[in-house]
């Protein structure tokens, strides 16, 4: 009964369907809390994703010990994940992505040792990553080959314990459809991996494994125990507040195809051991604080600079940024050696000099206004004299012959100190001229010297 414009609350009468094994009410407009019951002991697959079910997770599934798929993505569920979820030992797929769950990721989820796909993304989980995640199989182990094949248990003896009105204005109490109780099709699960959402159906689910904790508020470091998830194929920890170095033990994720660590606060170098990951097709560490040389062997030779952007400390041929800014770094292109120079950021170049110029000008103006001594020195240096003899001095022209000492001038019987007046136009033009000379000289040096271009590019990047 997916995508049938159903509205309203999920009624308590659902608890009467004790024998059904498949339940799909996804992509409707259901609201309100989930009913509290524990009689759904035969339930194996439940899909309630893309509704508006709110409040905390009820005890609706507390007796569903045969459950294999729990898909409650994109609702408005809040609070934490109840402890009974950790007792559903046959659970293979756990999807809570896009809800409003918060708190620490509970340790009782580590009891789900058969779990192969876990999606807790786009919630408000905080705290560190649980080290016990290494207890979860994520594809390790052997499972029944027909676990996700078409369901053949058709319940026909329940009559109409509950019902749903398919009209646009829903009342959930008119008739029941067998689609709720059984499914003639294979189980289908949607999971985001390799930067896109994919649907996996039937037996292929036995070969898919992944962990998505992206878009939360997780902190701390990636523990080395994550290297024990040797059969996982997709690991997404992006858009959190994780920090520390990237563990070299992640090189033990032998089957991983997608590894996304972007938008965190990781520092240090990218472990060269990761180049041994032969199945890696998606690798993203953009927008961290990483430094050092990027790996360029194995699958890493196929990645471009978009995988590393936002890390000004990274360098290497792939980024066209020399790891030694003071030494030429020729690269062979065709039959010619072409020197790779760091490109000048013209905007940063111009603004940096403009800012330095303004700081100097403002400092000089403040100094001249607060210090009579420096005003006299500046005036004696730049003020013009009526006669055109700038070396003349004396009381008649109100200029002291000693620029270091104050020169009192008698005006109406009173001694009054005479300060030189600043020629503002001369001041501005002289400062501007000096600035232009410096900028021009540096521009010429950067244009003719590859050595200085690399040094300047390295400085701008930092």
N, C-alpha and C positions, 0 to 999 in steps of 0.2 A: 504494500500500500504506500509505496514511496511516491512522492511528488503528486499528491492528490488534493492539495489545497485544504487539508484537514486543519481545523482550528480548535482551540479550547484546551482544557486540561486533559491529561491522560487519566482516565478514571480508575478507581480502585478495583473495578471489575476485571482489570487485566490480571490481577492476582489469581483469578479463577482458572486461568489457562495453564493448569499445572503440567499438562502433557506436551505442550508445544515446544519445538526445538529451534524454530526460526522466527525472528521478529524484526520486521523492517518497516519503520514509520519515518524514515528519513525524508528530508526536504519537504516538510510541511510547515505549519505555523502553530505547532503545539506550544503551549505555555504552562506556567505554573510548576509546582513541585512534582517530583516523581512519586508514585504511590509507594507506601512502605509495606512490603510483604516479603516473604521468604519461601514461597511455595513453588517457584519456577525451577524445579529441580532437573527438568529435562532440557532446559534451554541451552543451546550450543552457540547460536549466533544472534546478536542483538545490534541493530543499527538505528540510532536515533539522531544521527548527525544532521546539522543544518535545520534546527528548530530554534525555539526561544525558551526552552525549558530552563527554569531559574532555580535559585536557592541551592542548598547543599545537596550532596549526593545521598540519596536515601538508602534504606536497606533492601531495596527492591531485588537485588541480585545476591543477597547474603546466603541464599540456599542453592545457588546455581553452580554447583561444583563441577558440572560438565561443560561449563562455558569455555569457548575457544576464542571468540571474537567479541570484544566490547568496544563499540564505536559510538562515542558520544561527543564527537567533535562539533565545534561551532554552535554551542549553546551559550547559556549564561550561568552555567554552574559555578558556584562560588565555594569558598571554604577549602578544606583539604580533602585528600583522598582517604576514605575510611579504611580502617584496619582490615575489615573483612575481605577487601579486594586482594590482599596478600595471601588469602587462604584459597583462592580459586586456582588451584595448582595446575589445571589443564589449560590455563589461559595462554594463548599463542599470540594474540594481537590485542594491544591496549592503546586506544586512541582517545586522548583528551585534548587534542590541539585546538586552539582558538576559543577556549573557555575563559573563565575568570578565577581559576583556582590560585591559591596563594599559600604561603608558608614554605617550609623546607620540603624538599622531595623526600617523602617518607621512606624509611629504611625497610618497611615491610614489603615494599615492591620488589626487593631483592629476593624474596621468597618465591617469586614467579620464575622458577628456573627453566621452564619450557618456553618462555617468552622469546619471540623472534622479532617482533616489530613493536616499538614503543614510541609514541608521539605525545610529548608533553609541551609542545611548542606554543608560543603566543599565549602564555599565561602570565602569572605574576609570582612564580616560584623564586625564592631567594635562598641564600645560604650556599654552602659548598656542594661540590659534586660528591655523591655517595661513593665511597670506595668499594662497597659491596656489589656494585653493578657487575663486577667481574664474575659473580656467581651465576648470572643470567646467561643462558645458552647463546642467544642471538645467532641461531643457526647451527650451533654445535650440538651434536647428538642425532639420534635416529627417531623419526616419527612415522606414524602410519601413513602410507602413501595415499590412502583414500580419505584423509582427514577433511579435505576441503572439496571433495567431489559432490555431485548433486545429492540432495537429501531425498530419501525415498520413504521416510516415515511420514505417512499422511494421516493426520488425526481426523476422524470422521464421526466421532461419537460425542463431541462436545456440544452439538447443537449451536445455539447462538448466545453464548454467555455474555458477550458484549457486542457492540456494533459501532460503526462509524458512518456518519452522513457525509457523502462526497460532495455535497453542495458547497458553494462558496461561503455561506454562513454555516459553520459547522455546529452540529450537536453530536457529541461522541456517544451516541447510544441508540443506534437503529439496527445495524446488521453487522455480521462478521464475515470476513472473507477468508477463504482458505490460504490466500497469499500471506496472511499473517502467521499462519500455523506451519506452513511448509514452503519449500522453494523447489521448483523443478529445475532450477539453474544452479550453477556452481557458485560457491561463495566468492564474493568480490570485495576487495579492500583497496582503498586509495591511500597512497603514501608518497610524500614528496622526497625525491632523491634526484641527484644530479641536476639540481636547480629547477626541477619541474615536477608537477604532480602526475603520478602514473597510477593506473588501475591494474591491479594484479588479480587474476582470476584462477580459481581452481587449484590444480596441482602445483602451479608455479609458486604458490605461496609457501611451499615447502623449501624453496631455494632463495627466498627473499628475507633479508634481515637488516634491521636498521634501528638507530636511536636518534631521535630529533628532540633536542632540548633548546632550540633556538628561540630568540625573542623572549627571554625571561630576565631575571635580575640576579643571576647566579654569580657568585664571587669565588675567590680562591684560585687554586692552581688545578691543572689537569694532573690527576694522580697517575703514577706509573702503572697502577693496576689496570688502567684502560688498555694497556698493551696486551692484556690477556684476552681481549675480545677478538680472538684470532679469526673467527668466522663471520664477523660483521661486515656488511657490504656498504653501508652508508652511515656516517657519523657527522651530525650537524650540531655544533656548539656555538654558532654565530650569534651576534647581537646580544651579548651578555657583558659582564664586567670581570671576566676571568683574567688572571694575570700570571706572572711567572714565565718560565721558559716552556717551550714545547718539548715534551719528553721524547728522548730518542727511542724509547720502547714502543712508541706508536709504529715503528718500523716492523713490529711483529703482527700488525693487522694485515695478514698476508692476502686476504681476499677483498680488502676495502677498495671500492670503486669511486666513492665520493667522500671527501674529507673537507669540511667547511669550518674554519676557525676564525672567520673574518669578524670585524667589528668587536674586538675585545681589547685588552691591554697587555697582550703577550709581549715579552721582550727577549733579548738575546738573539741567537742565530737559529736559522732553520736547520735542524739536524740533517747532516748529509746522509745518514742512514736511511732516511725516507726514500731515497732514490731506488731502494730495493723493492718498493711496492710496485709490482709488475702490472697490477690490474687498475691502478689509479688513473682515472680519466678526468676527475674534477678535484682540483686542489685550490683552496682560496684562503689566503691569510691577509687579505687587504685590510687596511685601517687598523693596524696594531702599532707597536713600537719596536718592531724587529730590526735587526741590523746584521751586517755581514754579507757574505756572498750567497747568492741564490744557487741551489743545486741546478745543474744543467745536464745531468746524465739520466739515463733511463727514461721513464715517462715524463720527467720534468723538462726534458728537451722539447716537449710538445706544448708547453704552457706559454702564455704571453704575459705581457706586463700588467694586464688587468687583474691577474691573480695576486699581485704584490703591491698595488698602488696604496698610497697612504702610509707607507713605511719609508721615510726619507733616509733611514740608515742602511737600507738594502742596496746592494750593488752587484755588478756582474754583467757579462755580455748581453744577456737577455734584456736587461733594463737599459743597455747602452750607457751604463754609468760605471766608470772605472773604480775599482776598489782601492786604487792608489792614485789620488788626485794629482800627485806630483811626478808621475811617470807616464810616458806615452804608452798607450795600450792599442797597438795595431791589431786589426782583425783582417783575416784574409777573405776578400770578397771576389770570387772568380779567380783571376790570376794576378790581382793587384792587392797590395797591402794598403788599406785605407785606415787612416788614424781616426779613432772614434773620440770626438771631442764632446765635452759637456756643453749643452746648449745654454746660452745666456737667457735668463728670464728678463726681457727688456723692461717689463713693468716694474718688477722688483728692483731692478737696477736703478731706474729713474726715481722711484719713490724713496729708495734708501738715501740717495744723494740729496733729494729735496728735503727730506726730514732732517738730515745732518746740517744742511744749510740753514734751515729755519731755527734749529736749536742754537747754532752759533750766533745768528742775527739777534734772536731774543735775548741771549745771554749778554751780548754786547750792549744792547739798549738798556737792559736793567742795570748793568754795571755803570754806564754813563749817567744814568739818572740818579743813582744812589751815592755816587762818589764824586765830590767836587774836584778831587785831585785828578782823576782820569778825564773828567770833562775838560780841565785846563790843558792836559796833555793832548787830547784829541783836537781841541780847538786850535792850539798852536800849530798842530800838524796840518790841518786842512783849511782853516779859515783864510780867506783872501784879504789882502791889504790894499787900501785905496790907491796907494802909490805904486803898487805892483812890486814892492820890495818886501818880501815875506820874512826877510831876516831882521828887519828893523824892530826895535822894541822901545818901551819907555812909557811914562805917564800920559803923554799926548795922544798916543794911539791906543791907550788902555791895554797894553800888553806887557806883562812882566818880562824882564830880561832873564829872569831865572824861572823856568817852567816848573821847577820842583817846589818853589816856595810861593806862598800866597803874596800877592802884590796889592797892598791897600792903596786906594785912590781917594783923595780928599774931595768930598762933594758936600758943599754947604757946611763946612766945619766938622763933618763926621767922616770917620774912616769906614769905607765900604768895600768889601772884597768883590772884585770883578771876575766873573767866570766867563770863559769862552763860550760862545754860542755854537751849537752843533750845526754844520751844514748837512741837512738830512739828505739832500739829493746826492751830494758827493759821497756820503756814507753808504747809501744804498747802491749806487753805481759801482763803487769800489768793491763792495762785498760781492755783488753780482758778477763782476768781472773775475774776481778770484775764484768763485765757484765755477764759472764757465771754463776757466783755464784748467782747473783740476779735473772736471768731467771730461773735457776734450782729451786731455792727456791719458786718462784711464781708458777711454774708449779706443784710442789709437793703440794702446798697449794690448788690449783685449782682442783687437782685430788682427794684429800682426803676430801675436804670440800664442800658439796652441797651449803651451805650458801654463800661461796665466789664465787662459780661458778655462782649462780644466780646474784650476785652483779656485777660480771665481764661481764656477758652476757648483763645485763641491761645497763652497761656503754658503751659497744661496739655498741649496737643498737642506742644509741644516738650520 
